[in-house]
Amino acid sequence: MPSIKFQGKTINCNQGENLRRVLLENKLNLYNGNAKYINCMGIGTCGTCAVEIVGEVSAPNWKDKARRSLPPHNPNRNRRLACQTKVLGDLEVIKYDGFWGQGDNLRRC
């Protein structure tokens, strides 16, 4: 059972679970500011759930790649869309500032 470290907490989930769903079900604040209310609800079109991930996850799908290729994201940055990512092993998830999580500074929780 993989463990996920995020916002100073460690939670567990089943292998293959959707990262966004797991974080939200555990009441962890994935979104910055009003993105909590204004987001695509997990279909991969808005990019507000972008996070840096250290650990084993699924390969980026076409939605993840497409959205992160558009501003304000940059496909060369080490970010993924949580809504399009499956947990395959233990993870550390890091959220950055900016409405879309596209910033350079770690988000303060």
Buried (B, 14 or more C-beta within 10 A) or exposed (E): EBBBBBBEEEBEBEEEBBBBBBBBEBEBEBBBEEBEEEBBEBEBBBBBBBBBBEBEBBEBEEBBBBBBEEEEBEEEEEBBBBBBBBBBEBBBBBBBBBBBBBBEEEBEE
